[in-house]
Amino acid sequence: MLLRAEGIGKSFGPREVLKDVDLQIELGDRIGLVGRNGAGKTTLVKVLMGQLKPDVGKVELRTSKIAYLSQFVEVDRSSAVGSAVAVLSEEEAALRRRAEEIEATMTSGGGPETDWNALSAEYAHIHEELARLSSQRTDGKALDILEGLGLEDKAEGRMGDLSGGERAKVMLSRALAQAERAELVFMDEPTSHLDLETVEWLEDQLLKLKGAVMIISHDRYFLDNVATRIVELEAGRLTHYTGNYSVFMEKKALDRERLLQAHERALRERERQERIADELHVRYKFKSYHRTREKMAERVEVPEPPPEGKDLEVRIYALGKSGKNVLTAKGLEVFRGKRKVLDKVDLELEKGDRLGIFGPNGSGKTTLLKALQGRLPYQGELYVSPGVKIGYYAQEHELLEPELTAEEQMRKALGQQATEARAILARLLLTGKDVERPVATLSGGERARLALAILLAQHKNLLILDEPTNYLDIPSREAVEEALREYTGTLIVVTHDRYLLDAVCTKVGELRDGKLAVFNGTYSEMKGRQSFSQGIEEAEVYKAVSGFKDWTSGVTYRAGDKVTIARSERENFKWALETGKLKRVPGTELKKVRRPPAVQGDD
């Protein structure tokens, strides 16, 4: 056991964020922490790490080897990339802390008992040791990770010269280098600003870590691939589920149904006892028979019903007729200076198509969306059918005016009366004083909902969306997905959200090196996962005694190769095990596996 929290409570003013929270983390755990925005997930992590003190309860931490990746990392933009990924050893970190203490004493002037000669000698010795350790320090692991993330050419540059996504990768490489030496790893939204390729690489890296990992994330596909436990923070309380995110959703639905049935059953029983008490009181007016029934009614315990969160009520309708061929691009090219961002892109969209576009950061996805709208100069052919009305959702919401309030923004965009504008905003949970605040003061999620509210009311028949689920929590993402599934027009969406690609899109396109490759089907179908659910299992480790081929996966193994076999895969390797082609070696590993879908009658 690495950590135990018991009865944790934490409040900020009148708001109780954590209520009687219990949690135990053991070596090897892979925990996904989920909950709505503002539920207190980051607060919980900071309490567990000892950065915040709980109001009640206690946290027992049995390791000092902790790594933490914050959601919002403050970066000195003038610092070199190499220094940003530097990971201090415990010895160096202790020396630096002592040097800071001596510097503080020198600044304050010390006291009458301060031995300045001894202090100066210690300070000089510390700097000699720091110089020695600095020369020996190897940031090789972090730089290796940086190279794996495709940023090896940026290692000599400065943080201020990097894009937001590149800075996120730098801090991720640092966190992973620390995580390799840590026993307990906390990560707050580690997939933010990462492209799909990097997210899938990160999934594999997390499976290799020996320590325990707790991850705050709204990326459901990611949680399916890395989590073996899900803990949900809702209304200040923590609920525990074994399995990945998909399993959690199934179990939670069953738990909510059971809790609702128990609540309704207890209410009916209380009402029945009260009704009998009333009848007895009427029938035997001067007797006390009814008192017994009243006490029985009072003793009926009614469990609280499951909390009813406010889900976004998003409905997006398409108005106006367009031709069958909504949009056609042939040989589309876009240059930024001398750099060719789009290279002879061909695309045909018919009415009702739902195209999801993904690709590495910097590959030109936003450039493509703007070119398709004619907002950037291009070469080649671009045809947009007469009658097409385009609605555009900008990733950074640059179409919003920061000085306007949410209500003023709606009225300006739609020309609607105040009552109607407020009604539309209320459907996206922007109510009361929130609609009277300037856009500049709204959170990222609130700005996203405002932009979606404007799009909702415009009734366009071609929606072009750039990362529409950024900044949204899981319930909000699910509501947007449901709305887009109901949308009757044509859709182009750029996203790193694999769940969205699967839930909404009928075709997906990968943009890489200026080229767009389109596949008819969902993201999982493109990856060959359409018949499988995905998750991770503990796998036994074997060594190949002689060469053989796994005909199920098509993989050929040579003598000496390491082979990991999860429980669900044992049947595939049965013949290799029985014929002695595999030899068991000590240890187990976590492995990402694909499982056939459950059929009726399965447990």
C-alpha positions as CSV (number, residue, x, y, z in Angstrom):
1,M,0.0,0.0,0.0
2,L,1.3,3.4,-1.0
3,L,-1.5,5.7,0.3
4,R,-4.6,5.5,2.4
5,A,-7.1,8.3,2.8
6,E,-9.9,8.0,5.4
7,G,-12.8,10.3,6.0
8,I,-11.4,13.2,4.0
9,G,-13.4,16.4,4.1
10,K,-12.5,19.8,2.5
11,S,-14.4,23.0,2.1
12,F,-13.8,26.3,0.5
13,G,-16.0,28.8,2.3
14,P,-19.6,27.5,2.4
15,R,-18.9,25.0,-0.4
16,E,-18.1,21.4,0.7
17,V,-15.9,20.0,-2.0
18,L,-15.0,16.7,-0.4
19,K,-17.2,14.7,1.9
20,D,-16.0,11.6,3.9
21,V,-13.7,10.5,1.1
22,D,-12.0,7.1,1.5
23,L,-9.3,5.8,-0.9
24,Q,-6.5,3.3,-0.9
25,I,-3.8,3.2,-3.6
26,E,-1.5,0.2,-4.0
27,L,1.6,-0.5,-6.2
28,G,0.6,-1.2,-9.8
29,D,-2.8,0.5,-9.6
30,R,-4.0,2.3,-12.7
31,I,-6.8,4.6,-11.5
32,G,-8.9,7.0,-13.6
33,L,-10.4,9.9,-11.6
34,V,-13.5,11.2,-13.3
35,G,-16.2,13.8,-12.5
36,R,-17.7,17.0,-13.8
37,N,-15.7,20.2,-14.2
38,G,-15.6,21.9,-10.8
39,A,-16.3,18.6,-8.9
40,G,-13.0,18.9,-7.0
41,K,-10.8,16.4,-8.7
42,T,-7.7,18.5,-8.7
43,T,-8.4,19.5,-5.0
44,L,-8.6,15.8,-4.1
45,V,-5.2,15.1,-5.8
46,K,-3.6,18.0,-4.0
47,V,-4.9,16.7,-0.7
48,L,-3.6,13.2,-1.4
49,M,-0.2,14.6,-2.3
50,G,-0.1,16.8,0.9
51,Q,-0.2,20.1,-1.0
52,L,-3.5,20.9,0.7
53,K,-4.5,20.0,4.2
54,P,-7.9,18.3,4.7
55,D,-10.4,19.9,7.1
56,V,-11.2,16.5,8.5
57,G,-9.9,13.0,8.0
58,K,-6.3,11.9,7.5
59,V,-4.0,10.9,4.6
60,E,-1.4,8.2,5.3
61,L,1.4,8.5,2.6
62,R,3.9,5.7,2.6
63,T,6.3,6.9,-0.1
64,S,8.2,10.1,-0.9
65,K,8.8,9.1,-4.5
66,I,5.9,11.0,-6.1
67,A,5.7,12.5,-9.6
68,Y,3.0,15.0,-10.6
69,L,1.9,16.5,-14.0
70,S,-0.3,19.5,-13.4
71,Q,-3.0,20.4,-15.9
72,F,-1.8,24.0,-16.1
73,V,2.0,24.1,-16.1
74,E,3.6,27.5,-15.7
75,V,6.6,27.6,-17.9
76,D,9.5,30.2,-18.0
77,R,9.4,31.0,-21.7
78,S,12.9,32.3,-21.6
79,S,14.3,29.0,-20.3
80,A,16.0,26.5,-22.6
81,V,14.1,23.3,-23.5
82,G,17.0,21.2,-22.1
83,S,16.7,22.9,-18.7
84,A,12.9,22.6,-18.6
85,V,13.2,18.8,-18.9
86,A,15.9,18.5,-16.3
87,V,15.0,16.1,-13.5
88,L,16.9,16.7,-10.2
89,S,18.1,13.7,-8.2
90,E,17.0,13.5,-4.6
91,E,20.5,14.5,-3.5
92,E,20.6,17.5,-5.7
93,A,17.1,18.6,-4.7
94,A,18.1,18.4,-1.0
95,L,21.2,20.5,-1.6
96,R,19.2,23.1,-3.5
97,R,16.7,23.4,-0.7
98,R,19.6,23.9,1.9
99,A,21.2,26.5,-0.4
100,E,17.9,28.4,-0.4
101,E,17.7,28.3,3.4
102,I,21.2,29.7,3.7
103,E,20.4,32.4,1.2
104,A,17.3,33.4,3.2
105,T,19.4,33.6,6.4
106,M,22.0,35.8,4.6
107,T,19.2,38.0,3.3
108,S,17.5,38.4,6.7
109,G,20.8,39.1,8.5
110,G,20.7,36.1,10.7
111,G,20.9,36.2,14.5
112,P,23.4,36.8,17.2
113,E,24.3,33.1,17.3
114,T,24.8,32.8,13.6
115,D,28.2,31.3,12.7
116,W,28.9,33.2,9.5
117,N,32.2,31.4,8.8
118,A,30.6,28.0,9.1
119,L,27.6,29.1,7.0
120,S,29.8,30.5,4.3
121,A,31.9,27.3,4.2
122,E,28.8,25.2,4.0
123,Y,27.4,27.4,1.2
124,A,30.6,27.1,-0.8
125,H,30.7,23.3,-0.3
126,I,27.0,23.0,-1.5
127,H,27.9,24.9,-4.7
128,E,30.8,22.6,-5.3
129,E,28.6,19.6,-4.9
130,L,25.9,21.1,-7.1
131,A,28.5,21.7,-9.8
132,R,29.7,18.1,-9.5
133,L,26.2,16.7,-9.7
134,S,25.3,19.0,-12.6
135,S,28.2,17.7,-14.6
136,Q,27.1,14.1,-13.8
137,R,23.4,14.7,-14.2
138,T,21.9,12.8,-17.1
139,D,18.7,14.2,-18.5
140,G,19.1,11.6,-21.1
141,K,15.8,9.8,-20.3
142,A,13.7,13.0,-20.6
143,L,15.5,13.9,-23.8
144,D,15.0,10.4,-25.1
145,I,11.3,10.8,-24.4
146,L,11.4,14.2,-26.1
147,E,12.9,12.6,-29.2
148,G,10.2,9.9,-29.1
149,L,7.7,12.7,-29.2
150,G,9.3,14.1,-32.3
151,L,10.9,17.2,-30.7
152,E,14.6,16.2,-30.9
153,D,15.3,19.2,-33.1
154,K,13.7,21.5,-30.4
155,A,16.0,20.4,-27.5
156,E,18.4,23.2,-28.0
157,G,15.7,25.9,-28.4
158,R,13.8,28.0,-25.9
159,M,10.4,27.3,-24.4
160,G,9.0,30.6,-25.7
161,D,9.6,29.4,-29.3
162,L,7.4,26.3,-29.0
163,S,3.7,26.0,-29.7
164,G,1.3,25.2,-26.9
165,G,1.2,21.5,-27.9
166,E,5.0,21.4,-28.1
167,R,5.3,22.9,-24.6
168,A,2.8,20.3,-23.3
169,K,5.0,17.5,-24.8
170,V,8.2,19.0,-23.1
171,M,6.5,18.9,-19.7
172,L,5.1,15.5,-20.4
173,S,8.6,14.2,-21.2
174,R,9.8,15.6,-17.8
175,A,6.9,14.1,-16.0
176,L,7.4,10.6,-17.5
177,A,11.1,10.8,-16.7
178,Q,10.2,11.5,-13.1
179,A,7.5,8.8,-13.2
180,E,10.0,6.1,-14.1
181,R,11.7,6.7,-10.7
182,A,8.5,7.3,-8.8
183,E,6.2,4.9,-6.9
184,L,3.2,7.1,-7.1
185,V,2.3,9.2,-10.1
186,F,-0.5,11.8,-10.4
187,M,-1.5,13.2,-13.8
188,D,-4.1,16.0,-14.4
189,E,-5.4,15.9,-17.9
190,P,-2.2,14.5,-19.5
191,T,-3.8,14.2,-23.0
192,S,-4.7,17.9,-23.3
193,H,-3.2,19.5,-26.4
194,L,-1.7,16.1,-27.6
195,D,-2.5,14.6,-31.0
196,L,-3.8,11.1,-31.3
197,E,-0.4,9.6,-32.2
198,T,1.1,11.0,-29.0
199,V,-1.8,10.0,-26.9
200,E,-1.5,6.4,-28.1
201,W,2.2,6.5,-27.5
202,L,1.5,7.8,-23.9
203,E,-0.8,4.9,-23.3
204,D,1.9,2.4,-24.0
205,Q,4.4,4.4,-21.8
206,L,2.0,4.4,-18.8
207,L,1.5,0.6,-19.0
208,K,5.3,0.2,-18.6
209,L,5.5,2.1,-15.3
210,K,6.1,0.0,-12.2
211,G,4.5,2.5,-9.8
212,A,0.8,3.3,-9.2
213,V,-0.8,6.0,-11.4
214,M,-3.9,8.2,-10.8
215,I,-5.1,10.1,-13.8
216,I,-7.7,12.9,-14.1
217,S,-9.1,12.8,-17.6
218,H,-12.1,13.5,-19.7
219,D,-10.7,11.3,-22.5
220,R,-12.9,8.2,-22.3
221,Y,-11.0,6.3,-25.0
222,F,-7.7,6.9,-23.1
223,L,-9.3,5.8,-19.9
224,D,-10.5,2.6,-21.6
225,N,-6.9,1.8,-22.6
226,V,-5.0,2.6,-19.4
227,A,-7.3,2.3,-16.3
228,T,-8.0,-0.8,-14.3
229,R,-10.1,1.2,-11.7
230,I,-12.3,4.2,-12.0
231,V,-13.2,6.4,-9.1
232,E,-15.9,9.0,-9.7
233,L,-16.1,12.2,-7.6
234,E,-19.8,13.3,-7.6
235,A,-21.4,15.7,-5.1
236,G,-18.2,15.6,-3.0
237,R,-18.3,11.8,-2.6
238,L,-16.1,9.2,-4.1
239,T,-17.5,6.0,-5.7
240,H,-15.2,3.1,-6.7
241,Y,-15.5,0.8,-9.7
242,T,-13.3,-2.0,-10.9
243,G,-12.6,-2.0,-14.6
244,N,-12.0,0.6,-17.3
245,Y,-14.3,3.5,-18.3
246,S,-16.7,1.4,-20.4
247,V,-17.1,-1.1,-17.6
248,F,-17.6,1.8,-15.2
249,M,-20.4,3.2,-17.3
250,E,-22.2,-0.1,-17.4
251,K,-21.8,-0.6,-13.6
252,K,-22.8,3.0,-12.8
253,A,-26.0,2.7,-14.9
254,L,-26.9,-0.5,-12.9
255,D,-26.1,1.1,-9.6
256,R,-28.2,4.2,-10.4
257,E,-31.1,2.0,-11.4
258,R,-30.8,-0.1,-8.2
259,L,-30.5,3.1,-6.0
260,L,-33.5,4.7,-7.7
261,Q,-35.6,1.5,-7.3
262,A,-34.7,1.3,-3.6
263,H,-35.5,5.0,-3.1
264,E,-38.9,4.6,-4.8
265,R,-39.7,1.4,-2.9
266,A,-38.9,3.0,0.4
267,L,-41.1,6.0,-0.5
268,R,-44.0,3.7,-1.4
269,E,-43.6,1.8,1.9
270,R,-43.6,5.1,3.9
271,E,-46.6,6.3,2.1
272,R,-48.4,3.0,2.7
273,Q,-47.8,3.2,6.4
274,E,-48.9,6.8,6.6
275,R,-52.1,5.9,4.6
276,I,-52.9,3.1,7.0
277,A,-52.3,5.5,10.0
278,D,-54.7,8.0,8.5
279,E,-57.3,5.3,7.9
280,L,-57.0,4.0,11.5
281,H,-57.2,7.5,12.9
282,V,-60.5,8.1,11.0
283,R,-61.9,4.7,11.9
284,Y,-60.9,4.8,15.6
285,K,-61.0,8.5,16.3
286,F,-60.6,8.3,20.0
287,K,-58.0,5.4,20.0
288,S,-54.2,5.6,19.6
289,Y,-53.9,2.7,17.1
290,H,-52.7,5.0,14.4
291,R,-49.7,6.1,16.5
292,T,-48.0,2.7,15.9
293,R,-48.3,3.1,12.2
294,E,-47.0,6.6,12.3
295,K,-43.9,5.4,14.2
296,M,-43.5,2.6,11.6
297,A,-43.7,5.2,8.8
298,E,-41.1,7.3,10.6
299,R,-38.7,4.3,10.9
300,V,-38.8,3.6,7.2
301,E,-35.3,4.6,5.9
302,V,-35.5,6.3,2.5
303,P,-32.1,6.2,0.8
304,E,-31.1,9.3,-1.2
305,P,-31.9,9.1,-4.9
306,P,-29.0,9.2,-7.3
307,P,-27.9,12.8,-7.9
308,E,-29.5,14.3,-11.0
309,G,-26.8,16.4,-12.7
310,K,-27.9,19.0,-15.2
311,D,-27.0,17.7,-18.7
312,L,-26.7,20.1,-21.6
313,E,-29.8,20.1,-23.7
314,V,-28.2,20.7,-27.1
315,R,-30.2,20.4,-30.2
316,I,-28.8,21.5,-33.6
317,Y,-31.1,21.6,-36.6
318,A,-30.2,22.1,-40.2
319,L,-32.4,24.4,-42.3
320,G,-32.2,25.2,-46.1
321,K,-31.7,22.8,-48.9
322,S,-28.4,22.1,-50.6
323,G,-27.4,19.9,-53.5
324,K,-26.4,16.3,-53.1
325,N,-22.7,17.1,-53.6
326,V,-22.2,19.6,-50.8
327,L,-18.5,20.2,-51.2
328,T,-15.8,19.1,-53.6
329,A,-12.1,19.9,-53.4
330,K,-9.6,18.8,-56.1
331,G,-5.8,19.3,-55.9
332,L,-6.2,21.8,-53.0
333,E,-2.9,23.4,-52.0
334,V,-2.2,26.0,-49.3
335,F,1.1,27.7,-48.6
336,R,2.3,29.5,-45.5
337,G,5.3,31.5,-46.8
338,K,7.4,28.9,-48.7
339,R,6.0,26.0,-46.7
340,K,3.3,23.9,-48.4
341,V,0.8,23.0,-45.7
342,L,-1.7,21.3,-47.9
343,D,-0.5,19.2,-50.8
344,K,-3.1,18.4,-53.5
345,V,-5.9,17.5,-51.1
346,D,-8.9,15.8,-52.7
347,L,-12.2,15.7,-50.8
348,E,-15.9,14.9,-51.7
349,L,-18.7,15.4,-49.3
350,E,-22.3,14.5,-50.0
351,K,-25.3,15.6,-48.1
352,G,-25.5,13.9,-44.7
353,D,-21.8,12.9,-44.6
354,R,-20.1,13.2,-41.2
355,L,-16.3,13.5,-41.7
356,G,-13.9,13.4,-38.7
357,I,-10.4,14.7,-39.4
358,F,-7.4,13.9,-37.1
359,G,-3.7,14.1,-37.5
360,P,-0.5,15.3,-35.7
361,N,-0.3,18.8,-34.2
362,G,0.9,21.3,-36.8
363,S,-0.3,19.1,-39.8
364,G,-2.6,21.8,-41.0
365,K,-6.1,20.6,-39.8
366,T,-7.3,24.1,-38.9
367,T,-5.7,25.5,-42.2
368,L,-7.8,22.9,-44.1
369,L,-11.0,24.0,-42.4
370,K,-10.4,27.6,-43.2
371,A,-9.4,26.9,-46.8
372,L,-12.7,24.9,-47.3
373,Q,-14.5,28.0,-46.2
374,G,-12.5,30.2,-48.6
375,R,-11.0,32.1,-45.6
376,L,-7.5,31.4,-46.8
377,P,-5.9,31.8,-50.3
378,Y,-5.6,28.4,-52.0
379,Q,-4.6,26.8,-55.3
380,G,-6.7,24.1,-57.0
381,E,-10.5,23.6,-57.3
382,L,-13.1,24.2,-54.6
383,Y,-16.8,23.8,-55.2
384,V,-19.5,24.5,-52.6
385,S,-23.1,23.7,-53.5
386,P,-25.5,26.6,-53.8
387,G,-27.7,26.7,-50.8
388,V,-25.0,25.6,-48.4
389,K,-24.9,27.6,-45.2
390,I,-21.8,27.1,-43.2
391,G,-21.6,27.3,-39.4
392,Y,-18.0,27.4,-38.0
393,Y,-16.9,26.5,-34.5
394,A,-13.4,27.9,-33.9
395,Q,-11.1,26.0,-31.6
396,E,-9.9,29.1,-29.7
397,H,-13.3,30.8,-30.0
398,E,-11.6,33.7,-31.8
399,L,-15.0,34.7,-33.2
400,L,-16.2,35.7,-29.7
401,E,-15.7,39.3,-28.6
402,P,-14.1,39.4,-25.1
403,E,-15.6,42.7,-24.0
404,L,-19.3,41.6,-24.7
405,T,-21.3,39.7,-22.2
406,A,-22.6,36.2,-23.2
407,E,-26.1,37.6,-23.7
408,E,-24.8,40.6,-25.8
409,Q,-22.8,38.1,-27.9
410,M,-25.9,36.1,-28.6
411,R,-28.0,39.1,-29.5
412,K,-25.4,40.5,-31.8
413,A,-24.8,37.1,-33.6
414,L,-28.5,36.3,-33.9
415,G,-30.4,39.5,-33.7
416,Q,-32.7,38.0,-31.1
417,Q,-34.6,39.6,-28.2
418,A,-33.2,39.2,-24.7
419,T,-35.7,36.6,-23.5
420,E,-35.0,34.3,-26.5
421,A,-31.3,34.8,-26.2
422,R,-31.4,33.9,-22.5
423,A,-33.6,30.8,-23.2
424,I,-31.0,29.5,-25.7
425,L,-28.1,30.2,-23.3
426,A,-30.0,28.4,-20.5
427,R,-30.2,25.3,-22.6
428,L,-26.4,25.2,-22.3
429,L,-26.4,25.9,-18.6
430,L,-25.4,29.6,-18.9
431,T,-27.9,31.3,-16.6
432,G,-28.2,34.1,-14.1
433,K,-25.2,36.3,-13.6
434,D,-23.1,34.1,-16.0
435,V,-24.8,35.6,-19.0
436,E,-24.1,39.1,-17.7
437,R,-20.4,38.6,-17.4
438,P,-17.9,39.6,-20.2
439,V,-16.7,36.8,-22.4
440,A,-13.2,37.4,-21.2
441,T,-14.1,36.4,-17.7
442,L,-15.7,33.1,-18.7
443,S,-13.9,29.8,-18.2
444,G,-12.8,27.7,-21.2
445,G,-15.8,25.4,-20.8
446,E,-18.3,28.4,-20.5
447,R,-16.8,30.0,-23.7
448,A,-17.2,26.6,-25.5
449,R,-20.8,26.4,-24.5
450,L,-21.5,30.0,-25.6
451,A,-19.9,29.3,-29.0
452,L,-22.0,26.1,-29.3
453,A,-25.2,28.1,-28.3
454,I,-24.6,30.5,-31.1
455,L,-24.1,27.7,-33.5
456,L,-27.2,25.9,-32.2
457,A,-29.5,28.8,-33.0
458,Q,-28.2,29.6,-36.5
459,H,-29.6,26.4,-38.2
460,K,-26.7,26.0,-40.7
461,N,-26.7,22.9,-43.0
462,L,-22.9,22.4,-43.1
463,L,-21.2,22.5,-39.7
464,I,-17.4,22.9,-39.6
465,L,-16.2,22.2,-36.0
466,D,-12.6,22.6,-34.8
467,E,-12.1,20.6,-31.5
468,P,-15.7,21.1,-30.2
469,T,-15.2,19.0,-27.1
470,N,-12.1,20.8,-25.8
471,Y,-12.7,22.2,-22.2
472,L,-15.8,20.1,-21.8
473,D,-16.3,17.5,-19.1
474,I,-17.6,14.0,-19.9
475,P,-21.4,14.7,-19.5
476,S,-21.1,17.8,-21.7
477,R,-19.2,15.8,-24.3
478,E,-21.8,13.1,-24.3
479,A,-24.6,15.8,-24.8
480,V,-22.8,17.4,-27.7
481,E,-22.3,13.9,-29.3
482,E,-26.0,13.2,-29.0
483,A,-26.8,16.5,-30.6
484,L,-24.4,15.9,-33.5
485,R,-25.9,12.4,-34.0
486,E,-29.3,14.0,-34.3
487,Y,-28.1,16.8,-36.6
488,T,-29.6,16.3,-40.1
489,G,-27.0,18.3,-42.1
490,T,-23.5,17.7,-43.2
491,L,-20.6,17.8,-40.7
492,I,-16.8,18.2,-40.8
493,V,-15.1,18.0,-37.4
494,V,-11.5,18.2,-36.4
495,T,-10.9,16.4,-33.2
496,H,-8.4,14.3,-31.1
497,D,-11.4,12.8,-29.2
498,R,-11.6,9.2,-30.5
499,Y,-14.9,8.6,-28.7
500,L,-16.4,11.5,-30.7
501,L,-15.0,10.1,-33.9
502,D,-16.6,6.7,-33.2
503,A,-19.9,8.1,-31.9
504,V,-20.6,10.7,-34.6
505,C,-18.6,10.2,-37.8
506,T,-19.4,8.0,-40.7
507,K,-16.0,8.6,-42.3
508,V,-12.6,9.7,-40.9
509,G,-9.6,11.4,-42.6
510,E,-6.0,11.5,-41.4
511,L,-4.1,14.6,-42.4
512,R,-0.4,14.0,-42.5
513,D,2.5,15.6,-44.5
514,G,-0.1,17.7,-46.3
515,K,-2.1,14.7,-47.6
516,L,-5.6,13.7,-46.5
517,A,-6.4,10.0,-46.5
518,V,-10.2,9.3,-46.0
519,F,-11.6,6.1,-44.7
520,N,-15.3,5.2,-44.9
521,G,-16.1,4.2,-41.3
522,T,-15.3,5.2,-37.7
523,Y,-11.9,5.6,-36.2
524,S,-12.0,2.2,-34.4
525,E,-13.1,0.6,-37.7
526,M,-10.1,2.2,-39.4
527,K,-7.9,0.8,-36.7
528,G,-9.4,-2.7,-37.1
529,R,-11.2,-2.6,-33.7
530,Q,-14.8,-2.7,-34.9
531,S,-15.4,-6.1,-33.5
532,F,-13.6,-5.6,-30.2
533,S,-13.8,-3.8,-26.9
534,Q,-10.5,-2.7,-25.5
535,G,-8.8,-2.6,-22.1
536,I,-5.8,-3.7,-20.2
537,E,-5.1,-6.9,-18.3
538,E,-2.2,-8.3,-16.2
539,A,-0.1,-10.5,-18.5
540,E,2.3,-13.3,-17.7
541,V,5.8,-13.1,-19.2
542,Y,7.3,-15.9,-21.4
543,K,10.5,-16.3,-23.4
544,A,10.3,-18.0,-26.8
545,V,12.5,-21.2,-26.8
546,S,12.3,-21.5,-30.5
547,G,10.7,-19.6,-33.4
548,F,7.0,-19.8,-34.1
549,K,4.1,-17.7,-35.6
550,D,0.9,-16.6,-33.8
551,W,-1.6,-17.2,-36.6
552,T,-4.3,-15.2,-34.8
553,S,-2.3,-11.9,-34.8
554,G,0.1,-12.8,-37.6
555,V,3.1,-12.0,-35.5
556,T,6.3,-14.1,-35.9
557,Y,8.4,-14.7,-32.8
558,R,12.1,-15.6,-32.9
559,A,14.0,-17.6,-30.3
560,G,14.7,-15.4,-27.3
561,D,11.8,-13.0,-27.9
562,K,9.8,-11.9,-24.9
563,V,6.1,-12.8,-25.2
564,T,3.4,-11.4,-22.8
565,I,0.2,-13.4,-22.6
566,A,-2.9,-12.0,-20.9
567,R,-5.6,-14.3,-19.5
568,S,-8.0,-13.6,-22.4
569,E,-5.2,-14.5,-24.9
570,R,-4.1,-17.9,-23.4
571,E,-6.2,-19.9,-25.8
572,N,-4.4,-18.3,-28.8
573,F,-1.0,-19.5,-27.4
574,K,-2.3,-22.9,-26.1
575,W,-0.5,-25.0,-28.7
576,A,2.8,-23.0,-28.3
577,L,2.7,-23.6,-24.5
578,E,1.8,-27.3,-24.9
579,T,4.6,-27.9,-27.4
580,G,7.2,-26.2,-25.2
581,K,7.9,-23.2,-27.5
582,L,7.4,-20.8,-24.6
583,K,9.1,-20.8,-21.2
584,R,7.6,-18.9,-18.3
585,V,9.9,-16.3,-16.7
586,P,9.3,-14.4,-13.4
587,G,7.1,-11.3,-13.3
588,T,4.0,-9.9,-14.8
589,E,3.2,-6.8,-17.0
590,L,0.1,-4.8,-17.9
591,K,-0.9,-5.3,-21.5
592,K,-3.4,-3.6,-23.8
593,V,-5.7,-6.2,-25.2
594,R,-8.7,-6.4,-27.5
595,R,-11.7,-8.6,-26.5
596,P,-14.6,-9.8,-28.6
597,P,-17.8,-8.1,-27.8
598,A,-20.0,-9.7,-25.1
599,V,-22.8,-11.8,-26.5
600,Q,-26.2,-12.5,-24.9
601,G,-25.7,-15.0,-22.1
602,D,-22.1,-13.9,-21.3
603,D,-21.3,-13.0,-17.7
